[in-house]
Amino acid sequence: MILRFTVTLFNFISNPKLTRSPKNFNHLVSILIPARNEADNILILLESIKNQDYQNVEIIILDDQSDDETFLICEAFSKIDSRFKVVKGEELKKGWLGKNFACHQLAKQAKGKYLLFLDADEEIKDGLINNSLYRMQIGKLGLLSLFTNQVTISFGEKTIIPLMHYLLLNLLPLRLVKLSNNPAFSAASGQFMLFDAEVYHQFQWHELVKNQVVEDVEIMKQVKVQKLKGEALLANGFIYCRMYKGYREGLQGFSKNLLAGFGGSILGLFLYLFLVLAGPILILCYLNFQLFYFAITLIAFSRIMISFLSGQNVWLNLSLHILQMINLLVIAVLSIKKSLNKSLIWKGRTIHT
């Protein structure tokens, strides 16, 4: 617990956030959006891109075999602004996962100096692109990934979604993604992946990880393996995402990725859960109240720091901590069960066999 608190403290002090750029850029940026059954979400993203202060962009949306009106909505929008284009995706090829194949197809059509992959359920703010290009240039990066600010509306979402930043900032010193060449210090979010186009086309990152569930982290590892620079930062209010709508969808979505985030190791996940969930209880039962209060203090201060870093409600996360930890256990059980039953399904596709 002290080690995890130290990691959180390091993240809080180092403040790994996207900062404002002192310069203005005008490079062509290809914004690439894979979309499968996103008719209810994608207009918010398209409007936010259209109204962005950074105008030298091309936007390509790939309709990935949607069953809803995603293509028609995007086609109608593209008639309003010529920078937007929507294309039909190919049938999923054997050996690929859906999103990875969609991103691979999008990259083939892009003409920009930079390739920016966004998810369809996001909303971007002024400054995002220019500030990100500044990070790319000063860091000589092949990849910049941002962890978006998460929007939670229902009570069920509030008991699940904050776990993403909690796990990330409680386990990994985020600055080490850039500072260390060790692939073990890798983190990334597929919700925002900005690549140097020349480097991307050289290595074909999505093809390298075509069958990986947690493709974002695997790409960051590959970037490091190739002795290139990658950086992962918190979005700092420049991009927002409502990942899942409601409690049930949140459970299904997180259980898709949790075990893969521990390298597929059931033992590793169990060990983490034991330390995080059972640790304070064991201290209370077998040691003494003073150590228990010390443990609770570490947890509380960790939640406070992580909430401030991620732009979340501090008091809400403190009051819901126990419920969030229970949900973490539920998600872990679901993730392990799906893995053993080979039944990881997302948006109508089996993503793990």
Sequence and secondary structure as in RCSB ss.txt:
>XXXX:A:sequence
MILRFTVTLFNFISNPKLTRSPKNFNHLVSILIPARNEADNILILLESIKNQDYQNVEIIILDDQSDDETFLICE
AFSKIDSRFKVVKGEELKKGWLGKNFACHQLAKQAKGKYLLFLDADEEIKDGLINNSLYRMQIGKLGLLSLFTNQ
VTISFGEKTIIPLMHYLLLNLLPLRLVKLSNNPAFSAASGQFMLFDAEVYHQFQWHELVKNQVVEDVEIMKQVKV
QKLKGEALLANGFIYCRMYKGYREGLQGFSKNLLAGFGGSILGLFLYLFLVLAGPILILCYLNFQLFYFAITLIA
FSRIMISFLSGQNVWLNLSLHILQMINLLVIAVLSIKKSLNKSLIWKGRTIHT
>XXXX:A:secstr
 HHHHHHHHHHHHH  B    SS     EEEEEEESS TTTHHHHHHHHHT S   EEEEEEE S SSSHHHHHH
HHHTT TTEEEEE     TT  HHHHHHHHHHHH  SSEEEEE TTEEE TTHHHHHHHHHHHHT SEEEEE EE
   SHHHHTTTTHHHHHHHHH  TTHHHH   TTS    TTEEEEEHHHHHHH HHHHTTT TTHHHHHHHHHHH
TT  EEEEE TTSEEE   SSHHHHHHHHHHHHHHHTTT HHHHHHHHIIIIIHHHHHHHHS HHHHHHHHHHHH
HHHHHHHHHHT  HHHHHHTHHHHHHHHHHHHHHHHHHHHTT EEETTEEEE 
